């Protein structure tokens, strides 16, 4: 199953242990590292190493933005409106996935322990060669 299909299914069928009573599937945090992670996941980069400039108009950037737009338009993802609310929403069982830095693991663990108390794990998110790890947290 692809990410889009899984997230949309979660948005339409909330997690049985959710404390929120609803699901957004995925909370999109609007920040540079999230955009970069999605571009890398689309096998691209935001930096052109030949010209030594950032390039936000290449095919991978456009594909990543179109993918994120599709998630939101289908109601499968919501925008994170408040800092750290994605951690709280994931911990409460409102989101099936959270994409975050490995440094956030203790905060997410605390949100789960004080929230829906489910088993969880993490997976690498990006393509090989990217230097800053991001994780995809998944309810188990």
N, C-alpha and C positions, 0 to 999 in steps of 0.2 A: 504494500500500500504506500502511496506517495504522501508526503507531508500535507499537501492541500486536502487530500481526501480524508486523512486522519483528523486533521484539525476541524474540518467542516462537520465531520461526524460527531466529534466531541462537542462542538457548539450546539448541535441539534439534539444531543442526548447527554445531558449533564452527568458528571461523575456521581456515582451513587453515594459517596461520602461527602459531597460538597456541602460546605456550610453557607454558601452563597445562594443556593437554589437555582443558579443559572450557570452557564458556561460561555466563555468567549473563545475557547479553544486555544488561542494564543494571544498574548498581550504584546503588542509591538511598541518597544521603547524607542522613541525618536532621539537617536544620538548617533554620532559619527561611527562608533565601533560596531553598532548594529548594522548600519548601512554597509560598512566594509565587510562584515561577516557574510551578509547576503550576497554581495557582489562576488566574494571569494567562492561561495557555495555555487554560484553560477559560472565558475571557472574563469573568472576575470580578475581585474585589479582596478583600483581607482587611481593608481599612479602609473604614468607612462615613463618607464625607465630610459627610453631612448631620448625623449625630449626633456626629461627631468621636470615634468609638470603633472599636476593632478588633471585627470580627465574624467569628468562626470557624464560624458556623452557617448561613451563607447557602448558596444552591444551588451556587455555583461551588466553594466550599470542600469541600462534601460530595461533589460530583462528582469533584473532583481526588483526594480521599482514597479514594473508591471505586475510581477508576481505578488508583491505586497499589496498593491492596489486591489488585485483580484481577491485576496484574502479578506480585505476589509469590505469590499463591495458585496461579497457573498455572505457577510455577517459571520465569518469564521474567525475573525481576529478583531480586536479592539485596540485603540491607541492607549498606551499607558499615560494617564493624565497627571499623575502625581508621583514624585520620586519614591521609589521602592514599593509602589503599589503592586507592581508585577510580582514581587516576592510574596507580598501578603495574599494576593489573588491565587498564586500557585499554591501556597501553603494552605489556603482555605478550600482548595479543590476546584476553583473557578476556571483555571487554565490547565489544559493538558500538558502544554509545553511552556518552558521559559528558556530564553536564550540569554545567557549572562556570562560574566567572567568567572573563572575558577575562584577568585578572591571572594565571591559572594556566597560560596557554599555554606559557611557557618550561619549566615543570616537566613538563607533559605531553609536550612535544617531547622533553625529555631522557629521559623514561620510554620513549618509543617508540624513540628512537635506541639506548638501552641494552637494549631489549626485542625485540619482534617486527619492528621496522624496516619498517613498512608505510607506504604513502602515506595521508595523512589530510587532513581539512579541517574547517571549522566553519561552522555556519549559525546565524542568529538563532533563538532559542527562543520568545520571548514575543510577545504581541500588541502592536501599536503603542501608544505612549504610556507604556510602562514606562520608568523612568529609569535603572535599573541593568542593564547588559547581562549576559546569561547566554548561554552558547554551548552548542551541541550538537555534540560531536565525533563524527566518523563515520569508520570505517575505509573506505578506498577500495580 
